[in-house]
């Protein structure tokens, strides 16, 4: 089996929460997901995000998907 390379998509949720003065708990309550799910995103452990969750995150944080995620070059990881 081939070795799976790590993805290069980084979630900027931590930065957006800080900029907006929100906690993980407050965001989770606003969008109706668990704190654990938000923490998985925030700590770069997510492997996928549902479009419904992404839409809710963008609505709650008043941002676009590109504000929330970035693809980094290999030398930046």
N, C-alpha and C positions, 0 to 999 in steps of 0.2 A: 504494500500500500504506500502511495506517495505521502510524504510529510506535508501536512497542511500548514501553509505559511500564515503568520498572524496578519490580521487585516490592518490597514493603515488609516481607518476612519477613526477620528477622535471626536468625542462628545465634549462640547464646551458648556455643559449644563452647570458645572460648578461656577464658572465665570458669570454666566447669566443670572444665576441665583444671587450671587454676591452683588452684582450691579443693581439688582432690583430689590435687595434687602429681604429676600424670601428664604425660608428654610425648606428643607426637603419635605418635612411634615406638612407645611402649609401648601406647597405645590401639589403634593399627593392628594390632599383633601380637595383642592380646587379642581383637579382633573379626574378624580375618582379612581385612582390606582393606589396600590400599596406603597408604603415607604420603601419596602424592599425593592420593588421594581424601579423606583426613582434612583435608589442607591446603586443598583446595578448599572444603570446608564451613567450616573455621575462618576462612578469609579472605573469606567472603561471596561466593564465586564460583559456588556450586552453583545449578543451576536446578531440580533434582529430587533426591529422596532415596527410595531403595527402602524399602519397609516392613521388609524383612529387615534392612537396614542400620540403620534407625531403632530397631528392636527390639534389635539387638545393641549399639548405642550406649547405649540406656537401661539395658540389663542391666549393661554394663560400668561405666557412670557412676552406677548406682543412682539413676536419675532418671526423670521422666515426659517425654513429648514437649513438654509446655508449659514444662518447665524448660530445654529445649534450644533452643526456637524462640519468638520473639515477633513479633507484627505491630506495627510502629511507625506512628504517625500521620505524615502528610506533613511537619508542622512539626518532627518529631524526626529526620528523615533528613538 
